[in-house]
Amino acid sequence: MALSPFWAVQTALFSGDFGVQLFFIVSGFVLALLFARHHLREAARVSLRAYFLRRVTRLEPPYFLAMIGVYLFLVVAHGQNPVKLLPHLLASLIYSHSLIFGQDSRINNVTWSLEVEIQFYILVPLLTLLFAMKGARARRAAISVSILGMSVIGPALAAQNVHLENSILRFAQYFLVGFLLADLMICEQLRPRRRHLGWDLVVACAVPLIVMLYTGTGLSSALPGSAELRSQQVLVLLPWLCFAAYLGVFRGLVFNALLTYRWITTIGGMCYSIYLLHNVILNNVLWTTKSLAPTASYSVNFAIQTVIMVPLILIVSAVFFVLVERPCMDKNWPTHARAWLSNKRARVS
């Protein structure tokens, strides 16, 4: 059967939600570095009070403002019952909508992944005790076994209850891949003196394999065993293919240069704002713009919508980032806010 010339693009698009797992790896990597430096480089012990306070001051204000804003929009613009919707808002604000209702948030459905993130943040001080193992081989073997174990056991346990389907149980292996990368970074094995195109080839091979395995485009049928066993093998393979891709980006030449371009890093710096707003914008604007793409071709329609929606999402997210998120990136903003309020009270009195 002849394949559409846009088959590769469409297949990649269908795997777009796998970006969540890729972000989990980044999150595991960044937070693991804080604790790994203490265990492996004798840096100062991480203050758990400061660690948790920073998570609150960095993430809570943008999240609360976005979620409450969407709630009000749903009530005012869409006529939803505020009383019936309120429990979903409250559950979302405490990052427990999936655990309580067994479904994505009715306020902003993409925030299920932030609920998983919060569960990970809470477990980080315990999980990072893996770095207390001094022998590099033994330590990395322990992390690797943990990745393998959670790839098999975690999704199986999560599948037993709809309330656990989108929980840390299902995705812990990806955070642990970030741990393994952090271990290599601390030990100066992710910053080579010379980058090599061979690692770019690793990325170029790993990414299509990830897409094909995740979307079930036929590659998984080549794996041995029953359908259930093949599905299990895909769950095991995906984290390691991600590890290979990230390793290639760190050590390669072309992909490393591409992903460190200023406009890429600028958009990446706004990823939290984009994450909070993109689906809300799509859900409320796309239905009006679809009449602008009336062709019978999915690919053409998609291209037209992309030209419309991507700039809109970036502009709205950039405004939100500048006004709300970026001020919260200053870890001292609560102190500055208290000082400002004290000055205002002094002037009034």
Salt bridges, closest charged atoms under 4 A:
ASP183 OD2 - ARG139 NE 2.37
ASP183 OD1 - ARG140 NE 2.88
GLU325 OE2 - ARG58 NH2 2.72
ASP330 OD2 - HIS336 NE2 3.51
